[in-house]
């Protein structure tokens, strides 16, 4: 019931993509997109907003300090976030160089 869009990114294989089928938005590399296009395997919806409404999920609310603490307590989240930001910066720099 929260107005938001979720975007999946940084996929390393097709299995990760299919596990998030139904997510609002996905960024998929050309290589993995080609693998998906070449496949005849069914791609059932794995995520469904209506189905999620029937789950008994606790509401989580954070102010900024609590969010930063929770993020920093999760090593994977912190490390993967930093890794992703570095990769996006590197890709943006490559794109800028190609456009010059």
C-alpha positions, 0 to 999 in steps of 0.5 A: 500500500506504499506508493513506490517503484522497485528497480532490480539491478546488477544481475549476474545471471538469468536466474536472478532476473527470473526470480524477480519477474514481476518487479516494477523495473529491471535493468538488464545487461544486453548479454543477459537480455539476449539470453532471455530472448533466446530462451523458450522457458516460461517466465511466470510472475514471481512477484505480485503486489496484490499477493503481497498485500495478503502477507502479514508483514510488519510496517517498518519506518525509519527516520534518517539516523535509524536508516543509516544505522540499519544500513551500516549494520548490514555489511552486505547492503553497505558493501554492495551499495558501494560496489554498485555506486562505483560501477555506475560511476565507471559506466557513466565515465565510459559512456561520456568518453564514448560520446566525446 
